[in-house]
Amino acid sequence: MNPSSRLLALALAGLTGLAGQAARADVQASASHEALLASPDARLAANKRLVYDFWREVLEGGHLELADRYLAESYIQHNPNVPTGRAGFVAFFSQFAKPHDIAPRVSAPLVSITAEGDLVTLSFVARLPDPSVPGASYTTTAFDMFRVENGRIAEHWDAARKQGEAAAPRAEARPAAPAAPAMQAYAGHYLIAAPAASDQPALPAGTRIDVIAEGDHLLVGFGGPKVRASPPEAFEPGAADEFAQAGSEARVRFTRDAQGRVQQLQLTGGGLSFTATR
């Protein structure tokens, strides 16, 4: 498997297809969110809207100051990587959420919004690189389920797997080389704040991007609440603040703040695109 394929061989902690099976119908996003939000039952319609607006304003918009409006103080979190409680939610996402203009509709590719009793489930398209066919991709479905109580979200479930707190894994079978001083500016943990706005290959919110400076190159690996850890892959320096992966079109570009500190990275090429912030 070439370096790009290894870099992109991610697995959602939800359902994944078995390699080698015959092609199947792609998962398709719904064109009408209003249709998804509709319900003849006024209570179910209100619960759908509550969860939808929470996702749109807090998770995608990054406006954690609105968490009080949507989450119960005793909010129960079943994702093993995020603290339980409203305060725990805010503390976790405050590490990387950046407030911006709130869009009129959820950007992530919604398939359905299902409500029954006090439960609301959001289903999303997830298009991922096919680990058995370099350059190809497949679709599967990601889910987030919420329980509503007294007009606020009281509980959350998803298919996340627990991620260790150890440092990002290093490439095996070779000792780590001391990093050049200039390379240390890029090293650290970056986080993706919200799902991608399209159904192209995407990493979910909360994914941690680990960047290790080693010698005159960087090692980039993935891990987080909904993504199994991946072995880090090497990127070599190119233009200013840009690194390329040998044998693929993957590029990592870093941006700096007004003081010249590295704050954000963007990976493009090789069939995947995302932005992550320190």
Secondary structure, 3 states (H helix, E strand, C coil): CCHHHHHCCCCECCCCCCCCCCCCCCCCCCCCHHHHHCCCCHHHHHHHHHHHHHHHHHHHCCCHHHHHHHEEEEEEECCCCCCCCHHHHHHHHCCCCCCCCCCCCCCCCEEEEEEECCEEEEEEEEEEECCCCCCCEEEEEEEEEEEEECCEEEEEEECCCCCCCCCCCCCCCCCCCCCCHHHHHCCEEEECCCCCCCCCCCCCCCCEEEEEEECCEEEEEEEECCECCCCCEEEEECCCCEEECCCCCCEEEEEECCCCCEEEEEEECCCCCEEEEC
